[in-house]
Amino acid sequence: MKDAILAILKQVVPDGTPIEISVPEESNFGHYSTNVALRLAKTEGKPPMAVAEDLAAKVMAAAPTNFFEKTEAAAPGFVNFWVNKKVFQAELKKISKEEKYGHITIGKKKTVIVEYSDVNIAKVMNLGHFRTTIIGAALANIFEFSGYKVIRWNYLGDWGTQFGKLIAAYKLWGEKENIEKDPINELQKLYVRFHEEAKSDPMIEKRGQEEFKKLEDGDKENRKLWEWFKEESLKEFERTYRVLDVDFDVWLGEAFFEPALKAVVQECVEEGIAERSEGAMVIKLDAFHLPPALIEKSDGASLYLTRDIANLRYRLEKYDPAKILYIVGNEQTLHFEQLFSIAKLLGMDSADLVHIKHGLVLGEGGKKFSTREGRTFLYQVRLKKQWHFLAGSLNRKIQTFQKKGRMK
């Protein structure tokens, strides 16, 4: 688009005049802008605004019909351009058919890892997961079109104390037959019940911690239950992803990195960036103006951050990516600021690490979805009638707003 505007400008300014075209930071200054009128004003000995106004009119006249919506002069001597939206649409159509806009010049020989969806095992995928899934899939497609080798990564939530709680709930109240009939919904009911019971019986919470410790230690029964829960969850997720036409190259979650965590902590100690604080292992990040990062609890248990460090090391060594994109809600901003800072301290910053933030999908009353409290909006493939009803209802609301003049 800049080349097209440059060609028009060259028709109306003296030969040899340097022309710079920029994209204004504020949309009210147009899609593109040039300061060439300031240069011409010096050589012609005229007021810059007068030259800019004359140039804006000449450019509008020289441009192909309906190329610009408008051109205008702006102090102290800029000329701003608004390109007709139909021109943009035609250019996008052209880009979609021509390889020269894609992988040959942009992403050749580069790899990008796009992490998105990040669903939790033994929990129904709720509406809150859709934002990361859709944004991530779109970005992966864009990078692939641009020629990058794209690794689409679903970083599963398949480890942590919640699985001790779920295992405890299953042993206390679960029925194998019910789980086999409707795995995900029944597992979620057990998870919700665990937290309800724990409100009045503190020993329930302790039971969950004990079951997770057994899982970490390799207890055969707990390991078998965990693998069963994971297998049934993946079946449900894959069914939903087929409807969304979303794919992944890697389905590795937190559990995969568990064996590497002691080595991660040890490396941080040996590099002199980690130290004991009240029994826990922390990394001070004062140099980055961030609070200390906890990488090991006082009881020796690992954390999500520790697993992310191990994951990053694995990705860098296995794929040598140019970029890693994390499509995760903005409530995790501090987590990623700490992760990226630790990566710099450990020399693990060969890739461009980017947290693509998005907002929360909130429930009634502006409350955050909470699986443990049973407060979530479920999406299930079999409820297609309800989904079409919601789509139709939304369309009717949009039409109502348009009639009332609230939406353009």
C-alpha positions as CSV (number, residue, x, y, z in Angstrom):
1,M,0.0,0.0,0.0
2,K,2.9,2.3,0.8
3,D,4.3,1.6,-2.7
4,A,1.0,2.6,-4.3
5,I,0.9,5.9,-2.4
6,L,4.6,6.6,-3.2
7,A,3.8,6.1,-6.9
8,I,1.0,8.7,-6.7
9,L,3.2,11.2,-4.8
10,K,6.0,10.9,-7.3
11,Q,3.5,12.2,-10.0
12,V,3.0,15.5,-8.1
13,V,6.4,16.3,-6.5
14,P,9.6,17.3,-8.2
15,D,11.9,14.5,-9.3
16,G,14.5,13.5,-6.8
17,T,12.6,14.8,-3.8
18,P,13.0,12.3,-0.8
19,I,9.6,11.0,0.2
20,E,8.9,9.2,3.5
21,I,5.6,7.5,4.2
22,S,4.7,6.5,7.7
23,V,1.8,4.9,9.6
24,P,0.4,7.4,12.2
25,E,0.1,6.2,15.8
26,E,-3.3,7.8,16.1
27,S,-6.1,6.7,13.7
28,N,-7.4,10.3,13.5
29,F,-4.3,11.2,11.5
30,G,-5.2,8.8,8.7
31,H,-4.0,5.4,7.5
32,Y,-0.7,6.8,6.2
33,S,1.1,10.1,6.3
34,T,4.0,12.0,4.7
35,N,6.1,15.0,5.7
36,V,7.3,15.7,2.2
37,A,5.4,19.1,2.2
38,L,7.8,20.3,4.9
39,R,10.8,19.5,2.6
40,L,9.1,21.3,-0.4
41,A,8.3,24.3,1.8
42,K,12.0,24.9,2.5
43,T,13.0,24.7,-1.2
44,E,10.1,26.7,-2.4
45,G,10.1,29.3,0.3
46,K,6.4,28.9,1.1
47,P,4.5,28.3,4.3
48,P,4.4,24.5,5.1
49,M,0.7,24.4,5.6
50,A,0.0,26.1,2.2
51,V,2.3,23.5,0.5
52,A,0.6,20.7,2.4
53,E,-2.9,21.8,1.4
54,D,-1.9,22.2,-2.2
55,L,-0.2,18.7,-2.2
56,A,-3.2,17.1,-0.6
57,A,-5.5,18.4,-3.4
58,K,-3.0,17.3,-6.1
59,V,-2.6,13.8,-4.6
60,M,-6.4,13.4,-4.5
61,A,-6.7,14.4,-8.1
62,A,-3.8,12.2,-9.3
63,A,-4.9,9.1,-7.5
64,P,-7.1,6.4,-9.2
65,T,-10.8,6.9,-8.8
66,N,-12.0,6.0,-5.3
67,F,-8.4,5.1,-4.1
68,F,-8.6,7.5,-1.2
69,E,-11.5,8.3,1.0
70,K,-9.9,11.7,1.7
71,T,-6.6,13.5,2.0
72,E,-5.9,16.4,4.2
73,A,-3.2,18.7,5.5
74,A,-2.3,18.8,9.1
75,A,0.0,21.1,11.1
76,P,2.8,21.8,10.9
77,G,2.9,20.5,7.3
78,F,1.9,16.9,7.1
79,V,-0.4,15.3,4.5
80,N,-2.6,12.5,5.8
81,F,-4.2,9.8,3.7
82,W,-7.3,7.7,4.3
83,V,-7.4,4.8,1.9
84,N,-10.8,3.5,0.7
85,K,-11.8,0.3,2.4
86,K,-12.5,-1.3,-0.9
87,V,-8.9,-0.9,-1.9
88,F,-7.8,-2.7,1.3
89,Q,-10.3,-5.5,0.6
90,A,-9.0,-5.9,-3.0
91,E,-5.4,-6.0,-1.7
92,L,-6.2,-8.6,0.9
93,K,-7.9,-10.7,-1.9
94,K,-4.7,-10.3,-3.9
95,I,-2.5,-11.3,-0.9
96,S,-4.5,-14.5,-0.4
97,K,-3.6,-15.6,-3.9
98,E,0.0,-14.5,-4.3
99,E,2.9,-16.3,-2.7
100,K,5.1,-13.2,-2.8
101,Y,3.3,-11.9,0.3
102,G,3.9,-15.1,2.2
103,H,6.6,-17.6,3.1
104,I,9.2,-16.7,0.5
105,T,10.1,-13.4,2.1
106,I,8.9,-13.6,5.7
107,G,9.0,-16.9,7.5
108,K,11.4,-18.9,5.4
109,K,13.5,-21.3,7.5
110,K,12.0,-20.0,10.8
111,T,9.9,-21.9,13.3
112,V,7.2,-20.5,15.6
113,I,5.5,-22.3,18.5
114,V,2.0,-21.2,19.1
115,E,0.6,-22.4,22.5
116,Y,-3.1,-22.2,22.8
117,S,-6.3,-23.7,24.2
118,D,-4.4,-25.3,27.2
119,V,-7.4,-27.3,28.3
120,N,-7.6,-29.0,31.7
121,I,-7.9,-32.7,32.0
122,A,-11.1,-34.1,33.6
123,K,-12.9,-30.8,33.2
124,V,-15.4,-29.8,30.5
125,M,-14.1,-27.3,28.0
126,N,-16.0,-24.1,28.9
127,L,-16.7,-20.9,27.0
128,G,-13.7,-19.3,28.6
129,H,-11.4,-21.7,26.6
130,F,-12.8,-20.5,23.3
131,R,-11.0,-17.2,23.3
132,T,-7.5,-18.7,23.5
133,T,-8.4,-21.5,21.1
134,I,-9.8,-19.2,18.4
135,I,-7.1,-16.5,18.7
136,G,-4.3,-19.1,18.8
137,A,-5.7,-21.0,15.8
138,A,-6.0,-17.8,13.8
139,L,-2.4,-16.7,14.6
140,A,-1.1,-20.2,13.8
141,N,-2.8,-20.0,10.4
142,I,-1.4,-16.5,9.7
143,F,2.2,-17.5,10.6
144,E,1.9,-20.7,8.5
145,F,0.7,-18.6,5.5
146,S,3.7,-16.3,6.1
147,G,6.0,-19.3,5.6
148,Y,6.9,-20.2,9.1
149,K,7.1,-23.8,10.2
150,V,4.3,-23.7,12.9
151,I,4.2,-26.0,15.9
152,R,0.6,-25.8,17.2
153,W,0.9,-26.8,20.9
154,N,-1.9,-27.6,23.3
155,Y,-0.3,-27.4,26.7
156,L,-2.6,-29.6,28.8
157,G,-3.4,-28.9,32.4
158,D,-2.7,-32.5,33.4
159,W,-0.8,-32.2,36.6
160,G,-1.1,-30.6,40.0
161,T,-2.9,-30.9,43.3
162,Q,-6.3,-30.8,41.6
163,F,-5.7,-34.4,40.4
164,G,-5.1,-35.5,44.0
165,K,-8.5,-33.9,44.8
166,L,-10.2,-35.6,41.9
167,I,-8.7,-39.0,42.8
168,A,-9.8,-38.6,46.4
169,A,-13.3,-37.6,45.3
170,Y,-13.5,-40.7,43.0
171,K,-12.4,-43.0,45.8
172,L,-14.8,-41.5,48.2
173,W,-17.9,-41.1,46.0
174,G,-17.2,-42.2,42.5
175,E,-19.0,-45.0,40.6
176,K,-17.1,-46.6,37.7
177,E,-20.3,-47.2,35.8
178,N,-21.3,-43.5,35.9
179,I,-17.9,-42.4,34.8
180,E,-17.9,-44.8,31.8
181,K,-21.3,-43.5,30.7
182,D,-20.5,-39.8,30.9
183,P,-16.8,-39.3,31.8
184,I,-16.2,-35.6,31.8
185,N,-19.5,-34.5,33.3
186,E,-19.3,-37.0,36.1
187,L,-15.6,-36.2,36.9
188,Q,-16.5,-32.5,37.0
189,K,-19.4,-33.3,39.4
190,L,-16.9,-35.1,41.7
191,Y,-14.5,-32.2,41.6
192,V,-17.2,-29.8,42.6
193,R,-18.4,-32.1,45.4
194,F,-14.9,-32.3,46.7
195,H,-14.7,-28.6,47.3
196,E,-18.2,-28.5,48.7
197,E,-17.4,-31.2,51.3
198,A,-14.0,-29.6,52.1
199,K,-15.8,-26.5,53.3
200,S,-17.1,-28.4,56.3
201,D,-14.4,-31.1,56.6
202,P,-10.8,-29.9,56.5
203,M,-9.6,-33.5,56.4
204,I,-11.0,-33.8,52.9
205,E,-8.5,-31.2,51.7
206,K,-5.7,-33.1,53.4
207,R,-6.9,-36.3,51.7
208,G,-6.5,-34.6,48.3
209,Q,-3.0,-33.5,49.1
210,E,-2.1,-37.0,50.2
211,E,-3.5,-38.6,47.0
212,F,-1.5,-36.2,44.8
213,K,1.7,-36.9,46.8
214,K,1.0,-40.6,46.1
215,L,0.6,-39.8,42.4
216,E,3.8,-37.9,42.3
217,D,5.6,-40.8,44.0
218,G,4.3,-43.2,41.3
219,D,1.5,-45.0,43.2
220,K,0.2,-47.6,40.6
221,E,-3.5,-47.2,41.5
222,N,-3.4,-43.4,41.4
223,R,-1.4,-43.4,38.2
224,K,-3.9,-45.7,36.5
225,L,-6.8,-43.5,37.6
226,W,-4.9,-40.4,36.3
227,E,-4.3,-42.0,32.9
228,W,-7.9,-43.0,32.7
229,F,-9.2,-39.5,33.4
230,K,-6.7,-38.1,30.8
231,E,-7.7,-40.6,28.1
232,E,-11.4,-39.9,28.5
233,S,-10.8,-36.1,28.5
234,L,-8.8,-36.2,25.3
235,K,-11.6,-38.0,23.5
236,E,-14.0,-35.2,24.5
237,F,-11.6,-32.5,23.5
238,E,-10.8,-34.0,20.1
239,R,-14.5,-34.2,19.3
240,T,-15.0,-30.5,20.1
241,Y,-11.9,-29.5,18.1
242,R,-13.2,-31.4,15.1
243,V,-16.3,-29.2,15.1
244,L,-14.2,-26.1,15.4
245,D,-11.8,-27.3,12.7
246,V,-8.8,-26.7,15.1
247,D,-5.7,-28.9,15.0
248,F,-2.6,-29.4,17.1
249,D,0.8,-30.8,16.4
250,V,1.7,-31.4,20.1
251,W,-0.4,-32.4,23.0
252,L,2.2,-32.3,25.8
253,G,1.1,-31.1,29.2
254,E,2.6,-30.3,32.5
255,A,3.1,-34.0,33.5
256,F,5.6,-34.5,30.8
257,F,8.0,-32.1,32.4
258,E,7.7,-33.4,35.9
259,P,10.9,-35.6,35.8
260,A,13.0,-32.5,34.8
261,L,11.9,-30.2,37.6
262,K,14.6,-31.1,40.2
263,A,17.2,-30.4,37.5
264,V,15.6,-27.1,36.8
265,V,15.8,-26.0,40.4
266,Q,19.3,-27.3,40.7
267,E,20.4,-25.3,37.6
268,C,18.9,-22.2,39.1
269,V,20.9,-22.7,42.3
270,E,24.1,-23.4,40.4
271,E,23.7,-20.3,38.3
272,G,23.4,-18.3,41.5
273,I,19.9,-17.0,40.8
274,A,17.9,-19.1,43.2
275,E,18.0,-19.1,47.0
276,R,16.1,-20.4,50.0
277,S,13.5,-18.2,51.6
278,E,11.5,-19.5,54.6
279,G,12.1,-23.1,53.3
280,A,11.0,-22.4,49.8
281,M,13.2,-21.8,46.7
282,V,12.8,-18.4,45.1
283,I,14.4,-16.3,42.4
284,K,14.7,-12.6,43.1
285,L,13.8,-10.4,40.2
286,D,14.5,-7.0,41.6
287,A,16.5,-6.1,38.5
288,F,13.4,-6.5,36.4
289,H,11.2,-4.6,38.9
290,L,9.3,-7.8,39.7
291,P,8.5,-9.7,42.9
292,P,10.4,-12.9,43.7
293,A,9.4,-15.9,41.7
294,L,8.6,-19.1,43.6
295,I,10.0,-22.3,41.9
296,E,9.8,-24.8,44.7
297,K,7.6,-25.0,47.8
298,S,9.0,-25.6,51.3
299,D,7.8,-29.2,51.1
300,G,9.7,-29.7,47.9
301,A,6.7,-29.6,45.5
302,S,7.0,-28.0,42.1
303,L,4.9,-25.2,40.7
304,Y,3.4,-24.2,37.4
305,L,6.3,-21.7,36.8
306,T,8.9,-24.5,37.4
307,R,7.2,-26.6,34.8
308,D,7.1,-23.7,32.3
309,I,10.8,-23.2,32.7
310,A,11.4,-26.9,31.9
311,N,9.0,-26.6,29.0
312,L,10.8,-23.6,27.6
313,R,14.1,-25.4,27.8
314,Y,12.6,-28.4,26.0
315,R,11.1,-26.3,23.2
316,L,14.4,-24.3,22.6
317,E,16.5,-27.5,22.4
318,K,14.1,-29.5,20.3
319,Y,12.7,-27.0,17.9
320,D,15.1,-24.0,17.9
321,P,12.1,-21.6,17.4
322,A,12.4,-18.0,16.3
323,K,9.3,-17.2,18.3
324,I,7.1,-18.7,21.0
325,L,3.6,-17.3,21.4
326,Y,1.7,-18.0,24.6
327,I,-2.1,-17.3,24.0
328,V,-3.1,-16.9,27.7
329,G,-5.4,-14.5,29.6
330,N,-4.1,-11.2,30.8
331,E,-4.5,-12.3,34.4
332,Q,-1.4,-14.3,33.9
333,T,0.7,-11.3,33.0
334,L,2.9,-11.4,36.1
335,H,3.6,-15.1,35.6
336,F,4.9,-14.6,32.1
337,E,6.9,-11.5,33.1
338,Q,8.6,-13.7,35.6
339,L,9.1,-16.6,33.2
340,F,10.6,-14.3,30.5
341,S,12.9,-12.6,33.1
342,I,14.1,-16.0,34.4
343,A,14.8,-17.1,30.8
344,K,17.1,-14.1,30.3
345,L,18.9,-14.9,33.5
346,L,19.4,-18.5,32.4
347,G,20.4,-17.6,28.8
348,M,17.2,-19.1,27.4
349,D,16.3,-16.1,25.4
350,S,17.3,-17.2,21.9
351,A,13.6,-17.1,20.9
352,D,11.3,-14.1,20.9
353,L,8.9,-14.9,23.8
354,V,5.5,-13.2,23.5
355,H,2.5,-13.4,25.8
356,I,-0.6,-12.7,23.7
357,K,-3.0,-11.4,26.2
358,H,-6.8,-11.6,26.1
359,G,-9.5,-10.8,28.5
360,L,-11.7,-13.1,30.6
361,V,-15.1,-14.4,29.5
362,L,-17.2,-13.7,32.6
363,G,-20.3,-15.3,33.8
364,E,-23.5,-13.8,35.4
365,G,-22.9,-10.8,37.6
366,G,-19.4,-10.3,36.1
367,K,-18.0,-13.3,38.0
368,K,-15.1,-15.4,36.8
369,F,-15.9,-19.0,35.8
370,S,-15.0,-21.4,38.5
371,T,-15.1,-25.2,37.9
372,R,-14.6,-26.0,41.6
373,E,-17.7,-24.0,42.4
374,G,-19.7,-25.4,39.4
375,R,-19.9,-21.9,38.0
376,T,-19.1,-22.3,34.3
377,F,-20.7,-22.1,30.8
378,L,-20.3,-25.4,29.1
379,Y,-19.9,-26.1,25.5
380,Q,-20.7,-29.6,24.3
381,V,-20.8,-30.7,20.7
382,R,-24.1,-32.6,21.2
383,L,-25.9,-29.4,22.1
384,K,-26.0,-28.1,18.6
385,K,-29.6,-27.0,18.8
386,Q,-28.9,-24.8,21.8
387,W,-25.8,-23.4,20.1
388,H,-27.8,-22.4,17.0
389,F,-30.5,-20.9,19.3
390,L,-27.8,-18.8,21.0
391,A,-26.5,-17.7,17.6
392,G,-29.9,-16.8,16.4
393,S,-30.7,-14.9,19.6
394,L,-27.4,-12.9,19.3
395,N,-28.3,-12.0,15.7
396,R,-31.7,-10.8,16.7
397,K,-30.2,-8.6,19.4
398,I,-27.8,-7.1,16.9
399,Q,-30.6,-6.2,14.6
400,T,-32.5,-4.6,17.5
401,F,-29.5,-2.4,18.4
402,Q,-29.1,-1.4,14.8
403,K,-32.8,-0.3,14.6
404,K,-32.3,1.8,17.7
405,G,-29.2,3.4,16.3
406,R,-26.9,2.0,18.9
407,M,-24.8,0.1,16.5
408,K,-23.3,1.1,13.1
